[in-house]
Amino acid sequence: MDSKPASPRNTSAFTLPEMLTVIAIIAMLAGLAGMAMKGVMQSQRLDEAGRVVVGKINRARQIASARNENVQVRFIKKVRPDSGSTTALFWQVQAGIVKSGTFTPVTEMTSLPQGMVISPSATLSPLLASIASGTSTNPAYEYIPVGISPSGQADPPSGLSLSEPVKWAVTLVPETSQMANEVDEVKDFITIQIDPLTTRTRTFRP
């Protein structure tokens, strides 16, 4: 019986250049996926920051009505420990009642999510630029106060009128965009408009 020699088995393998090309493509795709995930997480933190500010204003309005007293919402500016910077930023919000010059908190001091701040720009946050800042000594921080009366109407400070609703707005941005002065300079932001007659809020998101 004749026997035929076994034919050599066809084998295929990547060459070194092909392997390097595949690795480079995988690395590029992983980088793109990481950037996309980072963008999604930042967007989620910005949404949460908006909920913090709106929730604090709504809570202050409820307390003012229930207690029949003026309640002050403070947009707090101080150095943020987790930012790695010594620059003071607007990143906390608190509500309280002021009597005889003493601020008594009625809500906790709530921080915006990491990396999110309230823009100090007069264009993006005209409310902050229109009201004179105050200073707390214990604890130490600078703040912009917004008063809310029991009727729900804002208690306008000197220099800001109830008839100028366009000025009753603040804009939340990523900390990396804190120096931006125009909307076109910020890729992602949330603007919160406060109706000075009712202190109800509307949120705008691009």
Summary of the structure (lengths in Angstrom):
residues: 206
radius of gyration: 26.8
end to end distance: 82.3
largest distance: 115.0
contacts: 578
relative contact order: 0.16
helix: 33%
strand: 29%
